[in-house]
């Protein structure tokens, strides 16, 4: 008698062989980064003894359409259902999303009661800003705990991945959406064909889709290499997106530069031939990308060389301090911190992390399992140096912790240029 065999386990990581947008296979490795564990997988004390596997973080360029992307895709079921990141934990994002909602309502002349759907809505921060201005809102996010909390707080959130089937069900139950937004989430999706068709299917004929994501031009110019990690599968620029959306029956009608995440772009789309005119800003940005060589492999190789030069200087300084018997804390237990620590190979040089976000406090960092303490530990433990790995927030961090400087401590800001205070 034959017995049914158990289904094969899904691999933790799968390597793509084609471009995520154009499906071309003319792919080139342009920025190799050190493998790292899931970057936001901070663990409680009872799990700190368990090893955490590392996954590749190599950045590839599609020489056909110009898209930059990770080809190694970690199973999203390992990342999102128990995801702990919340929008409110990022300095300035609440204010950013409030201004975003106000701008969208004014630019698109939205009427009260219009349906706004945020895909990857997280804790509902953006939707709360639309809601208080009279919009009907719905969130969709696969992080179960966060979705449930957002719903309890008044922003209905479906704990689902956004697929064509989800789109059909939402449209049947709630009607077409006047606005669909994805903020720092579109880049996290491997099958961009599926989600884009789902978005188009839910969008009203006169509706707009707003995509906000980190901009690869700013990633290079601002040295934001630590924003490269497993969740962020794709690093967008306008040219490949413009080609892709046209093929999907949609057109980009506006682009806006925004300062979040080390430099982002807000793209606004409508159905092809929709009621809104295309802003001159679209052609201006396409021309700027061409002039700047943004889709050339040489641009990324030069970027990689700058990162390696900075790495040598930072690691040399930290090793010198440890040789003198100095204690070194790291400020900022974020996802970007994990990429930074692993690529620079400095885990063994750090005594502890501090962070102001309560959910990260009293946990242990991914992989190295370095303890994460409240920032009050700077005054209690008095480390000789504090490396600000959340370097984009160096100014407010230093201002908030002026007392640490007064008691003789020193801050090290590693990026974009190594400096000490």
N, C-alpha and C positions, 0 to 999 in steps of 0.2 A: 504493500500500500504506500503510495507516494504522499508525502506531506508537503504542504505549501511552504515554500522558502520565504524567509523574511525579506521585505523590500530592501534594496541596497541603500545604504546611508548616503545622504547628499554630501558631496565634497564641501569642505569648509571654504575653499577658494577655487575659482575656475578662471582660466586664462582665455580671454577673448582673442580671436584671430582677425577681427575686422573692426573698422571704425564704428563707433557707436552711432554716428549720424549718417554718413554716406555709405557705410558698409564696405568701403574700399579696404584693400589689404596692403596699401603702400605705407606701412607704419614704421616709424623710426624712434628708437630710444634716444631721448634728448636730455633727460635729467634723472640720473639714478639716485635714489635716496635709500638710506638704510632701512631694512625691514623693521617693523614695529608691531607690538600687540595692538588690539583694538584700542584706539587712542583715548576713548572716554571710559574705558572699562576699569575704573577705580573700584577697589574691592574692600569689603569690611574685614576686620581683624581675623574673623574665623575662616576667611578664605585666603589670607595672605600667604599661607604656606603652599598653595596650589600653583603650579606653573601655568603661564599663559602663553600660548603660541604666538609667534610673530608672522606677519604676512607682508608680501612685497609692496613697495611704494614707488615703483618706477614710472616716470612720466614719459608718455609717447606722443609723437606728433603724427597726424595723418597728413602725408604729403599730397593727398588728393584734394581735400577740402579745407585743411588748415586747423582742424580741431586738435586740442591737446587733451590727453585723457590717461587714466590708469586702465590697463588691460586686465589686471588681476582683480577679480570681483569676489569679495567676501560675501558669503551667503547672508542676505539681509535678515534672515531669521536669527542670526547670531548677534545682530546689532540692535534692531529696532524694538522688538516687543517689550524689552525691559530697559529701554533707553532712559537715561536719567537727566540729560541736558534739558534745561528749561530756558526759554527766551529771557525771562527776568533775571537770569544769572549773568547775562552779558551787559557790561557797563554801557549805558546810553541807548540800548536797543528799544526800550519801552518808549522813550521820547521819539526815537527815529520812526517807529511804526505809527505813532500817533500822528506825526506830521505826514507820513506816507498816506494814511487814510484820508486826511483832510485834503491833500493834493489830488488824490484819485477822484474824490467826489467832485471837487471843483473843476478839474480838467475834463472829466467825462460827463459833467452835468447830471449826476445820478439823482434820481427821484427817491424820496423816502419810501421805504418798503422794498427797494430793489434787492435782489438776492446776491449776496457776496459769498463765494465759496473759497476757502483757503485750504489748499492741498498741502499737507505737511504743516498743519496749523499749530502744532506743539501745544503750549499752554493757553492758546487763544488770545495772546496779547494784541495782535493786529486786529482780530475780529472784534474785540471789545471796543476798539477805537472806531470801527465802522458802526458797531451796534449803538454806541452812545450818540451817534449822529443820525439815527433813525433807519439804518439799514437792517434788513433781515439777513442773518448770518448762519453759516454752517461750516464746521471744521471737519477735516478728514485727516486722520493721523494714526498710523499703526502702533504707536507706543501706548499700550493699553492703560497703564496707570495714569499717565499724563492726560490721555483723552477722557478718562473717567473723571479726573479732577476738574478739567475744563468744563465738562458738562455740568458737574455739581455747582460750578461757579457761574453758570448761566450762559455758557457758550456751547450749544449742542455740538458734540464732536463724535464722529463715527470712527471706531477703532479699527480701521481697515486700510489696506494698501489700495491705491487709486488705480483701478483697471477699467477696461471698457465695460465690463459687467457692472462694476460699482457705479460708473458714470450713468449707465442706462437706468439703474435702480434709483439713483439720486434724482435724475431728471423726471422719472415717473412720479416720485413722491413729492418733490419740492418744486418742480418746474425748471425752466432754463435759467442759467445764471447770467446776470448782467455783468458781473465781474468775477473772474477766477484769478486767484493769485497763487504763486509758488515762490516762496522766499527762502533762498539757500537750501532748497530741497530738490529742484529739478536736476541739479548737478549730481544728486545722490542716487539717481535712478539709472539702472543699467539699460533697460529697454525703453529708450526714449520714443520709439515709434508707438508703443502701446500707450504710454501716458499722454502723448500728444494727441493721438486719436481720441482718447477718453476726454481730454480737455475740449477738443473741437466738438465732440458729441454733446457735451453739457452746455456749451456756450450759446447764449441767445444770438439770433441773427445780427443784432446790432450791439452785441456785447464785446467786451475786451478781455484779453488775457494778459496779465502782468507778471513777468518773470524777473525776479531780482536774484542775482547771483554774483559771486566774486568775478572780477574781470581779469583775465590773464595778463593784459597789458599792465594793470596796476600791481598784480602779483610780482611781475618782474621788476617794475620801476621801484616798488616799495620794499623789495626783498622779503616778501611774505611767503617764503618757501615752506614755512611751518603750517600754512593753511592746507598743504597737501597731505591728505590722509584718507583712510579707506572709505569713509562715508562719501567723500567728495570724489566721485569717479571721473568727473569732467570739469574742465577749466575753459570757460567759454570766451569767445570773442564774437564780434558781430558777423563777420563774413560767413563762417560755417553755419551759424544759426539762420542767417538770411536765406541761404541756399536750402536748408532743411525745411524751414517753415513754408517756403513757397511750394516745395514738393508735397507738402501736407495740406495745401489749400488755404494757407494763412499768410498774412503779410505783416512785417514789422513796420509799425507806423510812427514809433517814437523811441528814442533812447535818452536816458538821463544818467549822468554820473552821480554816484552816491558814495559817502565816505566809509560805510560800514565794511567790516571784515577785511580791512587793509586796502580797500578800494573795490567797489562793486559797480555793476551796471543794472539799470532797470529798463527792461525792454517791454514795450507795449505792442500787442498783436491784435488783429481782428481777422475775421474771415476774409478771404481774398475778395476784393471789390466791395468791401464794407463801406459804411457811410462816412468814415473819417479820412481826412487827407493825410498823406505821409509827410512827416516833419522833415525839413532840410537837414536836421541833425543826423538822420540816418545816413545819407550820402556823405556827409562830412566825416563821420566816424569811419565809414568804409574806406575813404580816401586816406585818412590818417593811419589806419592799420596797414595799408599797402605801403605808404611812405616809410613807416617805421619797421618794416620787415617782420611784422608780428607773426607771420605764418612761415618763417624760414627757420630751419634747424639751427643755423649759426647763431641766431638770437638766443636760443635756449642753451646752447653750449657755452656762450659767454656768461650767461646767468649762472650756470653750474660752476664755472670757474670762480666767479665772485663768491659764491657760497663756500666753496672749498677754501679759499683764501681767508675768509672770515672765520671758518671753523678752526683753522690752524692757530689763529691769533687768540680766539676765545679759549680753546683747549689748553694752549700753552700757558695762558695766564692762570687758569684754574689749577692746573697741575703744579705751577710754581707756588701758588698759595697753599695747597695741601702739603707740599714739601716743607713749608714753613710751619706746619701744624695748625693752620687756620681752619676754622669751621665755616662752611658755606651752606646757606639755606637757599632755596629756590622759591620765588614768589609767583604763584599762578598755577594751580592744579587744573589746567584746561586740556582740551583735546590737542591744541596746537603745541602744548608743552611736551606731550609725548613724542610727537614728530621731532621736535627740537632736541630733546634729550637723547633720543636714539640715533638721530643722524649725526649729532656731534659726539656721541659716545661718552657722555659725561655722567651716566647714572651712578657710577661708583664714587664720584667726586662730591656728591650732594648728601648732606646730613639729614635734611628734612625739607618738605614743602610747607608753605603757608598759603592759605587761600581764604577769601572773605565769604565764600559761598557755603552756607551751612551744610548742604548735602555732600560736599566734598570733604568737609572737616572730619577728622578721625577715620579716614579711609586710608588706603595704601595705593600708590601709583601703579599704573599698568606695567606688568613685567618685572620691573626692579623692586616693586613693593616698598617704596620709600614712604615713610609716614607723612600724612598731610594733617597739619595742625591749623588752628585759627591764627590770624595774624598777630594776636596778642603774644604768641610765642616769641616774636622778635624781641619783646621787652623782658620776657621771662627767661629765655635761653640765651639771649644776647649773642647770636652768631657774629663772627667777625665780618663776614660779607654776605650780602643777599644778591643773588643773581636773578634779575627780573626776566623770567622766561616768558611772561605775559608782556613782552616789551612794547607792544602797541599801546599799552595803558601805563607806560612808565611814569608819565607826568603826574596823573592823579594818584598813583600808588606812592610815589615819593612824597607828594604833598600830604597825603593822609598819614604817612609814617615819619613825619619830620622829627618826632621824639626819638626815634631809633637813631637818626643821624646825630642828634644832640648828645646821645649817650655814647657816641664814638663808633657806631656802625658805619659800614660803607655799602653803597649800592653799586652793582655792576649792570649796565645796560648793554646787552650783547649785539643788538641789531638796531638800525641798519649799519652803524659803526660802533665798534667796541669803545665804551667810555666808562669811567668810574666817577662816583660822586661821594 
